[in-house]
Amino acid sequence: MGEPTLSIHALPGVPLIAPGDDLGPVILAALGAGGLVLRDGDIIVLAQKIVSKAEGRAVPLSGVRPSFAAQDLATRCDKDARLVELILSETDRVMRVRRGVLIVRHRLGFVLANAGIDQSNVDHGGEPVALLLPLDPDASAAAIRDALVKASGADVAVVIIDSFGRAWRNGTCGVAIGCAGMAGLLDLRGTPDLYGRELATSELGLADEVAAAASLAMGQAAEGAPIVLLRGVAYGRREGKAAELIRPLEMDLFP
């Protein structure tokens, strides 16, 4: 038996995505353009931006009226008050504020800068536009997976990813915000290590590892490769969600 092989394919020819676009056919067309056919066990990884665009999560700042709280916070962090208003609308708790930095706990549980709201790689069309995260990325991943399984007959997984900063480390890294068809968090407790010793605490952030691998092929700037196929990932097959990766507040060592 040969060594396990992991392949990562950035799919070609993905068009610019507009509100209302059906991502299932877009993915299948990109697979065809790359000479690829879905197989059981494949993982399709999508950049958050194309999911948010398809779901109409782009908001022109011209229509945003900042509250007094947003204006005050904008002065403290040196940001557009309209953008801060959108950030607050997506936020359960403001964690840290510094000039140029606004760290929040998103309504979905993520701790990240600016509630994941981004203005890069978005067509501003003459006026500033902000792109919000999908309303429910796990549900988005499940709907896309259902469409792919129905169209191809292959048992595949879908992961939606974004780029997050990490506590005590510089730089951003691909992180799963939506997942379907595979475990988000893989529990390895009770399995043996190399020497037969039973693992007692090991839990693998599987969807995040998939996200980081796919992010290498996607790029972070103008590469234009928002859909990636991972093939050969060994993972426990079960229904799962990216929400599994969010540590409950009562277990948070640094609240």
BATI-144900 format. One record per residue (C-alpha): residue number from 1; x, y, z; residue in three letters. Coordinates in nm, 4 decimals, padded with zeros to 6 digits. Layout:
// BATI-144900
+-----+----------+----------+----------+-----+
:   i :        u :        v :        w :  aa :
+-----+----------+----------+----------+-----+
: NUM :        X :        Y :        Z : Ala :
...
+-----+----------+----------+----------+-----+
This chain:
// BATI-144900
+-----+----------+----------+----------+-----+
:   i :        u :        v :        w :  aa :
+-----+----------+----------+----------+-----+
:   1 :  00.0000 :  00.0000 :  00.0000 : Met :
:   2 :  00.1462 :  00.3377 : -00.1012 : Gly :
:   3 :  00.1922 :  00.6399 :  00.1176 : Glu :
:   4 : -00.1178 :  00.8614 :  00.1556 : Pro :
:   5 : -00.1224 :  01.1512 : -00.0888 : Thr :
:   6 : -00.2923 :  01.4869 : -00.0435 : Leu :
:   7 : -00.3634 :  01.6937 : -00.3545 : Ser :
:   8 : -00.4799 :  02.0545 : -00.3592 : Ile :
:   9 : -00.6365 :  02.1992 : -00.6751 : His :
:  10 : -00.7250 :  02.5680 : -00.7130 : Ala :
:  11 : -01.0120 :  02.5568 : -00.9614 : Leu :
:  12 : -00.9772 :  02.7721 : -01.2745 : Pro :
:  13 : -01.2203 :  03.0033 : -01.4443 : Gly :
:  14 : -01.4325 :  03.1042 : -01.1450 : Val :
:  15 : -01.6325 :  03.4113 : -01.2532 : Pro :
:  16 : -01.6962 :  03.7177 : -01.0425 : Leu :
:  17 : -01.9866 :  03.6326 : -00.8138 : Ile :
:  18 : -02.2975 :  03.8498 : -00.7905 : Ala :
:  19 : -02.5906 :  03.8467 : -00.5456 : Pro :
:  20 : -02.8241 :  03.5561 : -00.6133 : Gly :
:  21 : -02.5678 :  03.3432 : -00.7983 : Asp :
:  22 : -02.6048 :  02.9680 : -00.7432 : Asp :
:  23 : -02.2633 :  02.8446 : -00.6303 : Leu :
:  24 : -02.3335 :  02.4769 : -00.7013 : Gly :
:  25 : -02.3235 :  02.5145 : -01.0823 : Pro :
:  26 : -02.0311 :  02.7568 : -01.0499 : Val :
:  27 : -01.8305 :  02.4926 : -00.8629 : Ile :
:  28 : -01.9225 :  02.2169 : -01.1093 : Leu :
:  29 : -01.8272 :  02.4348 : -01.4063 : Ala :
:  30 : -01.4915 :  02.5185 : -01.2470 : Ala :
:  31 : -01.4267 :  02.1493 : -01.1821 : Leu :
:  32 : -01.5005 :  02.0763 : -01.5475 : Gly :
:  33 : -01.2674 :  02.3564 : -01.6591 : Ala :
:  34 : -00.9937 :  02.1930 : -01.4539 : Gly :
:  35 : -01.0634 :  01.8471 : -01.5931 : Gly :
:  36 : -01.1804 :  01.7229 : -01.2534 : Leu :
:  37 : -01.4790 :  01.5133 : -01.1438 : Val :
:  38 : -01.5940 :  01.4916 : -00.7832 : Leu :
:  39 : -01.5163 :  01.1684 : -00.5980 : Arg :
:  40 : -01.6290 :  01.0324 : -00.2628 : Asp :
:  41 : -01.4212 :  01.1882 :  00.0128 : Gly :
:  42 : -01.3355 :  01.5083 : -00.1757 : Asp :
:  43 : -01.3557 :  01.8409 :  00.0072 : Ile :
:  44 : -01.4629 :  02.1592 : -00.1700 : Ile :
:  45 : -01.3297 :  02.4690 :  00.0044 : Val :
:  46 : -01.4785 :  02.8106 : -00.0693 : Leu :
:  47 : -01.3564 :  03.1562 :  00.0223 : Ala :
:  48 : -01.6044 :  03.3348 :  00.2449 : Gln :
:  49 : -01.6166 :  03.6301 :  00.0091 : Lys :
:  50 : -01.7881 :  03.4460 : -00.2757 : Ile :
:  51 : -02.0445 :  03.2966 : -00.0382 : Val :
:  52 : -02.1166 :  03.6371 :  00.1141 : Ser :
:  53 : -02.1436 :  03.7958 : -00.2313 : Lys :
:  54 : -02.3838 :  03.5265 : -00.3531 : Ala :
:  55 : -02.5951 :  03.5751 : -00.0415 : Glu :
:  56 : -02.6161 :  03.9518 : -00.0894 : Gly :
:  57 : -02.4140 :  04.0457 :  00.2173 : Arg :
:  58 : -02.2507 :  04.3504 :  00.0536 : Ala :
:  59 : -02.3665 :  04.6731 :  00.2190 : Val :
:  60 : -02.3033 :  05.0217 :  00.0696 : Pro :
:  61 : -02.1769 :  05.2497 :  00.3453 : Leu :
:  62 : -02.3789 :  05.5382 :  00.2017 : Ser :
:  63 : -02.6940 :  05.3832 :  00.3499 : Gly :
:  64 : -02.5529 :  05.3301 :  00.7000 : Val :
:  65 : -02.6369 :  05.5787 :  00.9740 : Arg :
:  66 : -02.3889 :  05.5454 :  01.2624 : Pro :
:  67 : -02.5164 :  05.5583 :  01.6192 : Ser :
:  68 : -02.3551 :  05.7701 :  01.8905 : Phe :
:  69 : -02.1866 :  05.4540 :  02.0206 : Ala :
:  70 : -02.0416 :  05.3817 :  01.6763 : Ala :
:  71 : -01.9198 :  05.7394 :  01.6381 : Gln :
:  72 : -01.7471 :  05.7282 :  01.9760 : Asp :
:  73 : -01.5850 :  05.3942 :  01.9035 : Leu :
:  74 : -01.4807 :  05.5102 :  01.5554 : Ala :
:  75 : -01.2949 :  05.8043 :  01.7099 : Thr :
:  76 : -01.1113 :  05.5708 :  01.9472 : Arg :
:  77 : -01.0056 :  05.3201 :  01.6787 : Cys :
:  78 : -00.9721 :  05.5671 :  01.3890 : Asp :
:  79 : -01.2205 :  05.3973 :  01.1575 : Lys :
:  80 : -01.5145 :  05.5097 :  00.9449 : Asp :
:  81 : -01.8113 :  05.5408 :  01.1829 : Ala :
:  82 : -02.0381 :  05.3765 :  00.9242 : Arg :
:  83 : -01.8115 :  05.0733 :  00.9121 : Leu :
:  84 : -01.8043 :  05.0617 :  01.2921 : Val :
:  85 : -02.1854 :  05.0663 :  01.2973 : Glu :
:  86 : -02.1888 :  04.7560 :  01.0762 : Leu :
:  87 : -01.9289 :  04.5919 :  01.2984 : Ile :
:  88 : -02.1424 :  04.6568 :  01.6062 : Leu :
:  89 : -02.4490 :  04.5151 :  01.4296 : Ser :
:  90 : -02.2612 :  04.1840 :  01.3905 : Glu :
:  91 : -02.1046 :  04.1855 :  01.7371 : Thr :
:  92 : -02.1991 :  04.0379 :  02.0739 : Asp :
:  93 : -01.9112 :  04.1988 :  02.2604 : Arg :
:  94 : -01.6291 :  04.4427 :  02.1902 : Val :
:  95 : -01.3143 :  04.2783 :  02.3262 : Met :
:  96 : -01.0312 :  04.5254 :  02.2566 : Arg :
:  97 : -01.0011 :  04.8710 :  02.1028 : Val :
:  98 : -00.6816 :  05.0361 :  01.9853 : Arg :
:  99 : -00.6078 :  05.2844 :  01.7095 : Arg :
: 100 : -00.6595 :  05.0922 :  01.3883 : Gly :
: 101 : -00.7725 :  04.7758 :  01.5690 : Val :
: 102 : -01.1188 :  04.6621 :  01.6780 : Leu :
: 103 : -01.1382 :  04.3065 :  01.8135 : Ile :
: 104 : -01.4877 :  04.1695 :  01.8789 : Val :
: 105 : -01.6770 :  03.8544 :  01.9576 : Arg :
: 106 : -01.8965 :  03.7986 :  01.6528 : His :
: 107 : -02.2603 :  03.6943 :  01.6949 : Arg :
: 108 : -02.1556 :  03.3489 :  01.5653 : Leu :
: 109 : -01.8932 :  03.3142 :  01.8398 : Gly :
: 110 : -01.5784 :  03.3979 :  01.6443 : Phe :
: 111 : -01.3272 :  03.6342 :  01.8068 : Val :
: 112 : -01.1756 :  03.8402 :  01.5268 : Leu :
: 113 : -01.0994 :  04.1838 :  01.3904 : Ala :
: 114 : -01.3832 :  04.4019 :  01.2619 : Asn :
: 115 : -01.6454 :  04.1228 :  01.2919 : Ala :
: 116 : -01.4990 :  03.9726 :  00.9745 : Gly :
: 117 : -01.6263 :  04.2676 :  00.7709 : Ile :
: 118 : -01.3964 :  04.3361 :  00.4775 : Asp :
: 119 : -01.3656 :  04.5844 :  00.1924 : Gln :
: 120 : -01.0949 :  04.4122 : -00.0138 : Ser :
: 121 : -01.1701 :  04.2272 : -00.3393 : Asn :
: 122 : -01.5159 :  04.3864 : -00.3477 : Val :
: 123 : -01.6497 :  04.5932 : -00.6387 : Asp :
: 124 : -01.7168 :  04.9306 : -00.4802 : His :
: 125 : -01.8805 :  05.0725 : -00.7932 : Gly :
: 126 : -01.7939 :  05.4317 : -00.7071 : Gly :
: 127 : -01.8919 :  05.4191 : -00.3392 : Glu :
: 128 : -01.7517 :  05.2335 : -00.0358 : Pro :
: 129 : -01.9009 :  04.8873 :  00.0201 : Val :
: 130 : -01.8489 :  04.6496 :  00.3124 : Ala :
: 131 : -01.8901 :  04.2733 :  00.2886 : Leu :
: 132 : -02.0326 :  04.0941 :  00.5935 : Leu :
: 133 : -01.9919 :  03.7273 :  00.6830 : Leu :
: 134 : -02.2740 :  03.4924 :  00.5772 : Pro :
: 135 : -02.5681 :  03.4882 :  00.8171 : Leu :
: 136 : -02.5170 :  03.1173 :  00.8916 : Asp :
: 137 : -02.2001 :  02.9753 :  00.7304 : Pro :
: 138 : -02.2693 :  02.6187 :  00.8477 : Asp :
: 139 : -02.6123 :  02.6297 :  00.6819 : Ala :
: 140 : -02.4545 :  02.7797 :  00.3686 : Ser :
: 141 : -02.2013 :  02.4950 :  00.3548 : Ala :
: 142 : -02.4777 :  02.2367 :  00.4021 : Ala :
: 143 : -02.6872 :  02.3826 :  00.1187 : Ala :
: 144 : -02.3908 :  02.3880 : -00.1206 : Ile :
: 145 : -02.2978 :  02.0328 : -00.0230 : Arg :
: 146 : -02.6540 :  01.9114 : -00.0838 : Asp :
: 147 : -02.6455 :  02.0633 : -00.4325 : Ala :
: 148 : -02.3097 :  01.9027 : -00.5150 : Leu :
: 149 : -02.4101 :  01.5596 : -00.3843 : Val :
: 150 : -02.7343 :  01.5725 : -00.5809 : Lys :
: 151 : -02.5618 :  01.6801 : -00.9026 : Ala :
: 152 : -02.2592 :  01.4490 : -00.8844 : Ser :
: 153 : -02.3645 :  01.1551 : -00.6673 : Gly :
: 154 : -02.0326 :  01.1874 : -00.4813 : Ala :
: 155 : -02.0206 :  01.2006 : -00.1012 : Asp :
: 156 : -01.8231 :  01.5216 : -00.0584 : Val :
: 157 : -01.7686 :  01.7746 :  00.2181 : Ala :
: 158 : -01.7815 :  02.1540 :  00.1929 : Val :
: 159 : -01.5829 :  02.4005 :  00.4024 : Val :
: 160 : -01.6178 :  02.7800 :  00.3937 : Ile :
: 161 : -01.3083 :  02.9656 :  00.5095 : Ile :
: 162 : -01.1903 :  03.3118 :  00.6045 : Asp :
: 163 : -00.8578 :  03.4579 :  00.7192 : Ser :
: 164 : -00.8265 :  03.5306 :  01.0912 : Phe :
: 165 : -00.5492 :  03.6672 :  01.3049 : Gly :
: 166 : -00.4524 :  03.4557 :  01.6069 : Arg :
: 167 : -00.3803 :  03.5484 :  01.9669 : Ala :
: 168 : -00.0081 :  03.5996 :  02.0362 : Trp :
: 169 :  00.0905 :  03.5298 :  01.6751 : Arg :
: 170 :  00.1513 :  03.7642 :  01.3830 : Asn :
: 171 : -00.0148 :  03.7174 :  01.0459 : Gly :
: 172 : -00.3446 :  03.5706 :  00.9336 : Thr :
: 173 : -00.4282 :  03.2081 :  00.8640 : Cys :
: 174 : -00.7114 :  03.0244 :  00.6894 : Gly :
: 175 : -00.9874 :  02.9314 :  00.9357 : Val :
: 176 : -01.3112 :  02.7377 :  00.8842 : Ala :
: 177 : -01.6287 :  02.9371 :  00.9484 : Ile :
: 178 : -01.8690 :  02.6895 :  00.7837 : Gly :
: 179 : -01.8555 :  02.3139 :  00.7395 : Cys :
: 180 : -02.0769 :  02.0284 :  00.6196 : Ala :
: 181 : -02.0211 :  01.6602 :  00.5479 : Gly :
: 182 : -01.7219 :  01.6186 :  00.7786 : Met :
: 183 : -01.6193 :  01.6778 :  01.1373 : Ala :
: 184 : -01.5246 :  02.0309 :  01.2299 : Gly :
: 185 : -01.3563 :  01.9033 :  01.5457 : Leu :
: 186 : -01.2174 :  01.5490 :  01.5317 : Leu :
: 187 : -01.2045 :  01.3736 :  01.8701 : Asp :
: 188 : -00.8986 :  01.1475 :  01.8879 : Leu :
: 189 : -00.9300 :  01.0717 :  02.2582 : Arg :
: 190 : -00.9122 :  00.7008 :  02.3272 : Gly :
: 191 : -00.7120 :  00.6186 :  02.0145 : Thr :
: 192 : -00.3541 :  00.4871 :  02.0541 : Pro :
: 193 : -00.0398 :  00.6812 :  01.9770 : Asp :
: 194 :  00.2647 :  00.5347 :  01.7996 : Leu :
: 195 :  00.3577 :  00.3363 :  02.1092 : Tyr :
: 196 :  00.0098 :  00.2176 :  02.1960 : Gly :
: 197 : -00.0493 :  00.4779 :  02.4658 : Arg :
: 198 : -00.4104 :  00.5955 :  02.4745 : Glu :
: 199 : -00.4573 :  00.9607 :  02.3836 : Leu :
: 200 : -00.6325 :  01.1448 :  02.6656 : Ala :
: 201 : -00.6772 :  01.5039 :  02.5457 : Thr :
: 202 : -00.6194 :  01.5149 :  02.1690 : Ser :
: 203 : -00.8875 :  01.6920 :  01.9654 : Glu :
: 204 : -00.7982 :  01.7958 :  01.6109 : Leu :
: 205 : -00.9306 :  02.1162 :  01.4567 : Gly :
: 206 : -00.9789 :  01.9278 :  01.1317 : Leu :
: 207 : -01.1805 :  02.1879 :  00.9425 : Ala :
: 208 : -00.9255 :  02.4558 :  01.0360 : Asp :
: 209 : -00.6410 :  02.2380 :  00.9059 : Glu :
: 210 : -00.8337 :  02.1937 :  00.5796 : Val :
: 211 : -00.8852 :  02.5713 :  00.5678 : Ala :
: 212 : -00.5155 :  02.6450 :  00.6170 : Ala :
: 213 : -00.4149 :  02.3980 :  00.3454 : Ala :
: 214 : -00.6659 :  02.5372 :  00.0955 : Ala :
: 215 : -00.5689 :  02.8946 :  00.1800 : Ser :
: 216 : -00.2194 :  02.8291 :  00.0427 : Leu :
: 217 : -00.3729 :  02.7641 : -00.2997 : Ala :
: 218 : -00.6296 :  03.0437 : -00.2797 : Met :
: 219 : -00.3855 :  03.3196 : -00.1899 : Gly :
: 220 : -00.4745 :  03.6352 :  00.0003 : Gln :
: 221 : -00.4637 :  03.9148 : -00.2571 : Ala :
: 222 : -00.5458 :  03.9242 : -00.6311 : Ala :
: 223 : -00.5018 :  03.5561 : -00.7157 : Glu :
: 224 : -00.8702 :  03.5070 : -00.8016 : Gly :
: 225 : -00.8854 :  03.1426 : -00.6905 : Ala :
: 226 : -01.1741 :  03.1301 : -00.4420 : Pro :
: 227 : -01.2606 :  02.7586 : -00.4855 : Ile :
: 228 : -01.0224 :  02.4761 : -00.3995 : Val :
: 229 : -01.0557 :  02.0980 : -00.4182 : Leu :
: 230 : -00.8745 :  01.8916 : -00.1540 : Leu :
: 231 : -00.8387 :  01.5236 : -00.2325 : Arg :
: 232 : -00.6889 :  01.2577 : -00.0085 : Gly :
: 233 : -00.7686 :  01.4124 :  00.3307 : Val :
: 234 : -00.8125 :  01.1320 :  00.5836 : Ala :
: 235 : -01.0998 :  01.2283 :  00.8073 : Tyr :
: 236 : -01.3748 :  01.0662 :  01.0069 : Gly :
: 237 : -01.6929 :  01.0794 :  00.8043 : Arg :
: 238 : -01.9865 :  01.2243 :  00.9933 : Arg :
: 239 : -02.2083 :  01.5269 :  00.9805 : Glu :
: 240 : -02.0319 :  01.8225 :  01.1359 : Gly :
: 241 : -02.0210 :  02.1984 :  01.1703 : Lys :
: 242 : -01.7545 :  02.4638 :  01.2047 : Ala :
: 243 : -01.9397 :  02.5731 :  01.5193 : Ala :
: 244 : -01.7803 :  02.2696 :  01.6886 : Glu :
: 245 : -01.4512 :  02.4602 :  01.6842 : Leu :
: 246 : -01.5779 :  02.7482 :  01.8979 : Ile :
: 247 : -01.4807 :  02.7064 :  02.2607 : Arg :
: 248 : -01.7750 :  02.7645 :  02.4983 : Pro :
: 249 : -01.7423 :  03.0815 :  02.7040 : Leu :
: 250 : -01.7448 :  02.8854 :  03.0292 : Glu :
: 251 : -01.4311 :  02.7024 :  02.9102 : Met :
: 252 : -01.2521 :  03.0175 :  02.7917 : Asp :
: 253 : -00.9281 :  03.0673 :  02.9872 : Leu :
: 254 : -00.8907 :  03.4252 :  02.8628 : Phe :
: 255 : -01.2386 :  03.5838 :  02.8724 : Pro :
+-----+----------+----------+----------+-----+
